[in-house]
Amino acid sequence: MRNKVIFLADMESFYASVEAVRNPSLRGKPVAVCGDPALRHGIILAASREAKAFGIKTGQPAWEARRMCPWVIFAHPRMQSYIDCSMKITSVFEQFTDRILPYSIDEQFLDLTGLGNLYGSPREAASAIINRISAEIGIRCCIGMGENLLQAKMACDCFAKKKADAFFELNSANYADLIWPLPVGSLFGVGHRMESNFHRL
């Protein structure tokens, strides 16, 4: 039986990356997309890689992000721009496969099973997609590959995002060696409450 070839393509710091495409002067700077930072409900929706280096993360209040990085640049969210950009990204994916499963505005599963060497090896196909997204959209795309959705998601979140080529493959041969040593909170679908339940067990 042929193994499936499933990609999970994730856009790095999507909202912040779209803002940097719109305003190139933001590139390389700590940028956080959030509501009105003057209000208590100003919550971080996305942070650039440079902002994350200071510990700023999604879901954090803006005042706390400002305390962690006094020179953070706040950008007001422009949801229609993010939706439009997401649709452009989907149009790039559609040039590689018609089996696409959107997971969120910046993450999509792609099924390339049975396409053989139409785009070269799966790694070459992933590289082509990453390069196309970079050239046409201006955003860094990371791709995890697996034999199912779980493996693809874990490959992306735990490994691909940390690699220079933004690609990593998990499969039945290496999954146990690479995934079992990780903390249970790293498992796709395990939130803080479920993680606590697992530790209690």
C-alpha positions as CSV (number, residue, x, y, z in Angstrom):
1,M,0.0,0.0,0.0
2,R,1.4,3.4,-1.0
3,N,2.2,5.8,1.9
4,K,0.4,9.0,1.8
5,V,2.2,12.3,1.2
6,I,0.6,15.0,3.4
7,F,2.0,18.5,3.8
8,L,1.1,21.0,6.5
9,A,2.0,24.4,5.2
10,D,2.2,27.2,7.8
11,M,3.0,30.8,7.3
12,E,5.5,32.3,9.8
13,S,4.0,35.0,12.0
14,F,1.3,35.5,9.4
15,Y,-0.4,38.8,10.4
16,A,2.9,40.4,11.2
17,S,4.5,39.1,8.0
18,V,1.6,40.6,5.9
19,E,2.2,43.9,7.6
20,A,5.9,43.7,6.7
21,V,5.0,43.0,3.1
22,R,2.7,46.1,3.1
23,N,5.4,48.2,4.9
24,P,8.9,46.9,4.2
25,S,10.4,49.2,6.8
26,L,9.0,46.8,9.4
27,R,11.2,43.9,8.2
28,G,13.7,42.8,10.8
29,K,11.9,44.7,13.6
30,P,9.9,43.5,16.6
31,V,6.3,43.9,15.3
32,A,3.2,42.8,17.2
33,V,-0.3,42.9,15.6
34,C,-2.9,43.7,18.3
35,G,-5.9,45.7,19.1
36,D,-5.6,49.2,20.7
37,P,-2.6,48.9,23.0
38,A,-4.0,51.8,25.1
39,L,-6.9,49.6,26.1
40,R,-6.8,46.6,28.5
41,H,-8.3,44.4,25.8
42,G,-5.4,45.0,23.4
43,I,-4.3,41.4,22.8
44,I,-1.4,40.2,20.7
45,L,-2.7,38.4,17.6
46,A,0.7,37.8,16.0
47,A,4.3,38.6,16.6
48,S,7.3,38.8,14.3
49,R,10.3,36.5,14.8
50,E,12.1,39.5,16.3
51,A,9.3,40.2,18.7
52,K,9.2,36.5,19.7
53,A,12.9,36.7,20.6
54,F,11.8,39.0,23.5
55,G,9.3,36.4,24.7
56,I,6.3,38.2,23.1
57,K,3.6,35.7,22.1
58,T,0.1,35.4,20.8
59,G,-2.6,35.9,23.4
60,Q,-0.5,38.2,25.5
61,P,-1.8,41.7,26.5
62,A,-0.2,44.6,24.7
63,W,1.0,46.2,28.0
64,E,2.9,43.1,28.9
65,A,4.5,43.0,25.4
66,R,5.5,46.6,25.8
67,R,7.2,45.8,29.2
68,M,9.1,42.9,27.6
69,C,10.2,45.0,24.6
70,P,9.8,48.8,25.1
71,W,10.5,49.4,21.4
72,V,8.0,46.9,20.0
73,I,6.0,48.3,17.1
74,F,2.3,47.7,17.4
75,A,0.3,47.3,14.1
76,H,-3.5,47.4,14.0
77,P,-5.0,44.3,12.6
78,R,-6.4,44.5,9.0
79,M,-8.4,41.3,8.7
80,Q,-9.5,41.7,5.1
81,S,-5.8,42.1,4.0
82,Y,-5.0,38.8,5.8
83,I,-7.9,37.0,4.2
84,D,-6.9,38.3,0.8
85,C,-3.4,37.2,1.3
86,S,-4.6,33.8,2.5
87,M,-6.6,33.4,-0.7
88,K,-3.5,34.2,-2.8
89,I,-1.5,31.6,-0.9
90,T,-4.3,29.0,-1.6
91,S,-4.0,29.8,-5.3
92,V,-0.3,28.9,-5.2
93,F,-1.1,25.6,-3.5
94,E,-3.8,24.9,-6.1
95,Q,-1.0,24.8,-8.7
96,F,0.4,21.7,-7.0
97,T,-2.7,19.8,-5.9
98,D,-6.5,20.1,-5.8
99,R,-6.6,18.2,-2.5
100,I,-6.4,21.1,0.0
101,L,-7.7,21.2,3.5
102,P,-7.7,24.6,5.2
103,Y,-6.9,24.4,8.9
104,S,-6.7,28.1,9.7
105,I,-6.2,31.4,7.9
106,D,-2.4,30.7,7.7
107,E,-2.3,26.8,7.8
108,Q,-3.4,24.4,5.1
109,F,-3.0,20.6,4.6
110,L,-2.0,19.5,1.1
111,D,-2.3,15.9,-0.1
112,L,0.3,15.1,-2.8
113,T,-0.3,11.4,-2.7
114,G,0.0,9.7,-6.0
115,L,1.6,12.6,-7.9
116,G,4.8,10.6,-8.3
117,N,7.6,12.7,-9.6
118,L,5.4,15.3,-11.2
119,Y,7.2,18.0,-9.1
120,G,10.3,15.9,-8.2
121,S,10.6,14.3,-4.9
122,P,8.3,15.4,-2.0
123,R,11.1,17.4,-0.6
124,E,11.6,19.1,-4.0
125,A,7.9,19.8,-4.2
126,A,7.9,21.3,-0.8
127,S,10.9,23.5,-1.7
128,A,9.2,24.7,-4.8
129,I,6.1,25.7,-2.8
130,I,8.2,27.5,-0.2
131,N,10.1,29.3,-2.9
132,R,6.9,30.3,-4.7
133,I,5.3,31.6,-1.6
134,S,8.4,33.7,-0.8
135,A,8.7,35.1,-4.3
136,E,5.1,35.8,-5.0
137,I,3.7,36.6,-1.5
138,G,6.8,37.7,0.4
139,I,6.2,35.4,3.4
140,R,8.2,32.6,4.9
141,C,6.3,29.3,4.5
142,C,7.2,26.2,6.6
143,I,6.2,22.7,5.6
144,G,5.9,19.6,7.6
145,M,5.5,16.3,5.8
146,G,3.9,13.1,7.1
147,E,1.9,10.0,6.3
148,N,-1.1,11.5,8.0
149,L,-2.4,14.9,9.3
150,L,-0.9,14.4,12.7
151,Q,2.6,13.6,11.5
152,A,2.5,16.5,9.1
153,K,1.4,19.0,11.8
154,M,3.9,17.7,14.3
155,A,6.7,17.8,11.7
156,C,5.9,21.5,10.9
157,D,5.4,22.7,14.5
158,C,8.2,20.8,16.2
159,F,10.9,20.8,13.5
160,A,10.3,22.6,10.2
161,K,9.9,26.0,11.8
162,K,13.4,25.7,13.3
163,K,15.2,24.6,10.2
164,A,16.8,27.0,7.6
165,D,15.1,25.2,4.7
166,A,11.7,25.3,6.6
167,F,11.0,21.6,5.8
168,F,10.9,18.4,7.8
169,E,9.5,14.9,7.4
170,L,8.0,12.6,10.0
171,N,7.0,9.1,9.1
172,S,6.4,5.7,10.7
173,A,10.2,5.0,10.7
174,N,11.3,8.1,12.7
175,Y,8.1,9.2,14.5
176,A,8.7,7.3,17.8
177,D,12.4,8.3,18.1
178,L,11.7,12.0,17.5
179,I,8.3,12.6,19.1
180,W,8.2,10.4,22.2
181,P,11.0,12.3,24.0
182,L,9.0,15.6,23.6
183,P,6.8,16.9,26.5
184,V,3.2,15.8,26.2
185,G,2.2,19.5,25.7
186,S,3.9,19.4,22.3
187,L,1.4,16.9,21.0
188,F,-1.0,18.4,18.4
189,G,-4.3,19.0,20.1
190,V,-3.1,19.0,23.7
191,G,-3.8,22.3,25.3
192,H,-2.9,23.5,28.8
193,R,-5.8,21.9,30.5
194,M,-5.3,18.5,28.8
195,E,-1.6,18.7,29.5
196,S,-2.4,19.2,33.2
197,N,-4.7,16.2,33.1
198,F,-2.0,14.0,31.5
199,H,0.5,15.0,34.1
200,R,-2.0,14.2,36.8
201,L,-2.5,10.8,35.3
